[in-house]
Amino acid sequence: MTAISATKARENIYKLIQEVNVNAAPVTITNNKGKNAVLIGEDDWKAIEETLYLASIPGLSESIIEGGNTDVSDCVDESEVEW
């Protein structure tokens, strides 16, 4: 992960925002007066939020794993599913 000082981040904030969104690569903003921070793109943050939400649903992870391990021949045909 790239790291830059808070001073450099402040000087180049618009470019930095563009870079994290285009590259989907977080940037650590270092601070000598306390804890650092991480800047990530909005799409990446939304993906993290969605993952955290889905992980909070009891049994969902296990159900997904079980479904992934199910042989296709044991699955219901799509035409039989009522949407």
N, C-alpha and C positions, 0 to 999 in steps of 0.2 A: 504494500500500500504506500502510495506517495505521501510524503509529509512536508508541510510548509509551515512557516511561522505565521502567527496571527497577523503580524504586520504585513507580510507579503500577501496573505490572503485578502486583507483589506485593500491593498493597492490594486489587486487584480480580481476582485470579487466577481465581476460579470463574466470574465473569461473562465474563471474557475467553475462557476455554475454551469457554463456551457460545456466545459470539458467533462465534468462528472456525469452530465446527462448524455452526452454523445458517447463517451467511452464506457459508461456503466462501471466506472472504477472509483471507489470512494477515496477521499483525500483526508488524511489526518491533519488537523490544524493544531499546531503545537502552541503551548502557552507556558511561559516561565513563571506565571503567577498563580498557577493552579492546575487543574486537570485539563487535558486536551479535549478536543471535540472531533467528530468525524462528519464530513460533508458528503452526502450521497444524493443521487438524482431522485426526483420525485417518483418516477416509475419504479425505481428500486425500493424506495420506502414503502410504496403501496404494495409491492410484492411481499415485502417483509411483514407488513401488517396482515395481509391475507394469509400468509403462512402461519403466523402466530394465532390468528383466529381459528383456522382449520385445525391446528394442533391442539386447541383448547376444547374441541368437541370430543367427548369421551367415546372411545372405540373407533373413531374415524380412521386413524392411521392403520390400525389393525385390519379394518375392513378393506382399505385400499390395498394393503399388502396381500390379503387373502384373495381379493379379486384379481390381482396381478399374477397370482400363482395358480389361478383356476384355468384349466384347459379350455380352449375356445369351444370345443365340442360339447362341453358341459353348460355353456351359456345359452340363454334364451335368444332366439333370433330377433333382430330389431323390429321386424314387421309384427311381432307378437306383443310388443310393448305398447301400452296405451299412454299416450303423451297427454 
